[in-house]
Amino acid sequence: MADKLTPRAEDYSKWYNELVVTADLADHSSVRGCMVIKPYGYAIWEKMRDALDKMFKDTGHVNAYFPLFVPKSFLEKEEGHAEGFAKECAVVTHHRLKVDPNEKGKLIVDPDSQLEEELIVRPTSEAIIWNTYKGWIQSYRDLPLLINQWANVVRWEMRTRLFLRTTEFLWQEGHTAHATAAEAIEETKKMLEVYAHFAEQFMAMPVIKGSKTENERFAGALDTMCIEALMQDGKALQAGTSHFLGQNFAKAFDVKFASKEGQLDYVWATSWGVSTRLMGALIMTHSDDKGLRLPPKLAPIQVVIVPIYKGEEQLQQIVAHMKPVADALRAKGISVKIDDDDTKRSGWKFAEYELKGVPVRLAIGPKDMENGTIEIARRDTSEKTTIPQAGLVEHVEQLLEDIQTNLLQQAVSYRDSHITRVDSYEEFKDQLKTKGGFFFAHWDGTKETEELIKTETKATIRCMPYDMPSEEGVCMVTGKPSKQRVLFAVAY
């Protein structure tokens, strides 16, 4: 129940971990570093997945599926890619087990089953996909190739946290091929806009769009574009990335196409993805000490109806009375649950649905039926009012829209109040400790300065924002010239 949650102000990390488990979103598994996504948590992920999948298809993309295993030689073909992921790879070296002859009931690796070449459990799929594209792309008629994959990936992690950083996680990864650099760059930008729209209009989470520095780019990319969000503890979270890969992977896997003029050239590539890390972002953007606060567009249950009754007869009367209302709400595309479980008290149910972030709660008893009224509570503000049952469906429809809008406005207000412009390194370090949040500061553009700041403060350059105007200045650390402020924060 919600009263078990550690207050955010006391220990934000502990609050988060408790909420994920208590609200039945996920659990630690018996496999170190991996999680079990429970039905309620997976229902939220399904809402995310379905909304994103529609956006991908609306922009011309189709889904496919590629192997879980990547031959090690494939991963090695693009040098930067190989180096970037080498330390995170899980490696398959043998293809079978056998019974241990020395210990009954035990299994051992069969030494005679060693693979000729090791297989990598995919940390990402560029290598296996581009090896496949070589057989799919012959001429300009085959382009653009716009493919997305919903899958799981494995990146070996030493320190894990449910949803935010786990060894195995769910995601989608888009991989596209184009005839020109301009088309590929346009695709990279388009998918970043899709992610930003989803974050703000579905998750009610404001984001800042920009490009990563060379240090922070995806391994093998020429440019990495990202959306950055601010969590309630003042830390940043990278919520989505879109990469312009140039011709690096096409050259590595010899993927060429014949142009209209009959000349052979390497194709231009992009990749882009978001993962179940968005679940963590959703939780930390909106939730409070009572539990989850879910935006209606992503809530598995948007409206719950709780009967207030004495005895089985009253319960059945209320359920029968509210069933047509529930049906009318469902006809409007609103997900509704009538909680007729007679083993739990209404007070317990109120706390449980508050914990799980159900946006709207309706409570009705015998007197409400007589009076033609109903109590309605909204999770985002905890406000409760009694309204006439007449016009209830329209009222709930509008209320869900209001809650969605209010959660975004609250998140924007928090984010904007935690953006600080700093000019000196001392001010930056002081504000980082006392206030946190996003910082706009000048940087001299060197890796050395970027690394120094990271080492001394743990803050990184989250992105070089697209909407940040040019501004002559000097680096807050070195005093060297700078033409634009960049976005700093301590991040997850």
Buried (B, 14 or more C-beta within 10 A) or exposed (E): EBEEBBEBEEEBEEBBBBBBBBBBBBEBBEEEBBBEBBEBBBBBBEBBBEBBBEBBEEBEBEEEEBEBBBBBEBBBBBEBBBEBBEEBBBEEEEEEEEEEEEEEEEEEEEEEEEEEEBBBBBBBBBBBBBBBBBEEBEBBEBBBBBBBBBBEBBBBBEEBBBBBBBBBBBBBBBBBBBBBEEBBBBBBBBBBBBBBBBBBBBBBBBBBBBBBBEEBBBBBBBBBBBBBBBBBBBBBBBBBBBBBBBBBBBBBBEBBBBBEEEEEBBBBBBBBBBBBBBBBBBBBBBBBBBBBBBBBBBBBBBBBBBBBBEEEEBBEBBBEBBEEBBEBBEEEEBBBBBBBEEEEEBEEBBBBBBBBBBBBBBBBBBEBBEEEBBBBBBBBEEEEEEBEBEEBBEBBBEBBEBBBBBBBEBBBEBBEEBBBEBEEBEBBBEBBEEEBBBBBBBBBBBEEBBEBBBEEBEBBBBBBBEEBEEEEBBBBBBEEEBEBBBBBBBBB
